[in-house]
């Protein structure tokens, strides 16, 4: 009876030992699984952290690149603005220079036009004076010719009058002499009779 009880106890003991061994093995296996799972989680977390860091770095790099592009774009815009301002300034200066030259040329043209007008007026005045001089000379020449003609006419008329008087005196003398001859002839004829 005692042996039977001892056998039962031995069986129970071995079963308990097996159960304990199984439990220990299970716990060990579970522990290994948990450790493995923990390591996997840690790897995943590390990978996630690395990916996050990479994402953050990428985002920082993208933001820096974007900032660089924005700064470059701003610099280009400022350069374009400066270039546009420089071109506008040069255009303004050229316009001012053209306006100044046009004003000077207009002033010079006006001055030359005034000089030409004065010259033309002087030429007109000179032509008028020359015309007046020529007309005066012609008038003087006409008057001189008229005076000479009148003098010649007067001289001719005086000569003709003198010649007429001389002819009249000669005719009177001839008539007188003829009368005297007739009278002398009549007197001689009377004496003869």
Buried (B, 14 or more C-beta within 10 A) or exposed (E): EEEEEEEEEEEEEEEEEEEEEEEEEEEEEEEEEEEEEEEEEEEEEEEEEEEEEEEEEEEEEEEEEEEEEEEEEEEEEEEEEEEEEEEEEEEEEEEEEEEEEEEEEEEEEEEEEEEEEEEEEEEEEEEEEEEEEEEEEEEEEEEEEEEEEEEEEEEEEEEEEEEEEEEEEEEEEEEEEEEEEEEEEEEEEEEEE
